[in-house]
Amino acid sequence: MSLRTFLSFHLPSLPTTSETRLIPFPSSYSILNSSLISNLPSIKGDLSDVLSTASELANSRASKIIGVRNEQHAALQLGQFLEMFSEAWSFVVACEVICRKMIVGLRGTMVVQVRFLFVRSFLSVADGSHLPLRPG
């Protein structure tokens, strides 16, 4: 069902496009007010800073949580570990793309997790306790 069909079925009293009319706004409410336009670079910079700070904080918090679970993550089967790793890595990359800068907190923790998994797997093969990196 298309959105138009859905809306016309559930909201039949809405006016059609030809029945609507624009309501004029007073000039004092104009979006193109010169003081607002002159402040746009400052507002953009402030919003960019807030977004970067929030992303860094989210990455830092996630990094702490994942870092505490080093042993548990290293004990996961390969498929389970890759699923966790890929979700965390996607989050890191998405934050970096949005902020247009590298965020190292969670990125570094995930690299440590991979290293820990491979070292543990290597040591367990060396002592013969189990096969390395069992498939999920």
C-alpha positions, 0 to 999 in steps of 0.5 A: 500500500502506498503512503498516499493510499494509506493516508487517504484511507485513514485521513480522508478529511485532509484537503488536497493540494489544490484546496490548501493555501499558504499563510503569509508570515510576518517579515519578522519571522522570516527565515532569511533574516540577515542576523540569522544568516550572519550567524550561520557559520557560528551555529554550524561550528557549534553544532559540529562541536556538539556532534563530535563531542557526543560521538567521542563520548559514545565511543568512549563509553562503548569502549569501556564496556567492551574493554571489560569483556575482553575474556568473554569476547575472546571465548566466543566462536569466530562467527559470534565474535565477527558479528560483535566486531562488525557491529562495533566497527560499523558504529565507529565508521559511521561516527567518523563519517558523520563527524568527518574526523577519526575517533580513536576510543572504540577503534583502539579497543576493537583492535585490542579485542582482535589481538586478544582473540588471536593470541588466545587462539594461538596459545590454545593451539600451542598447548593443544587445548582446542582448535583455533577460531572455530567457525560460528 
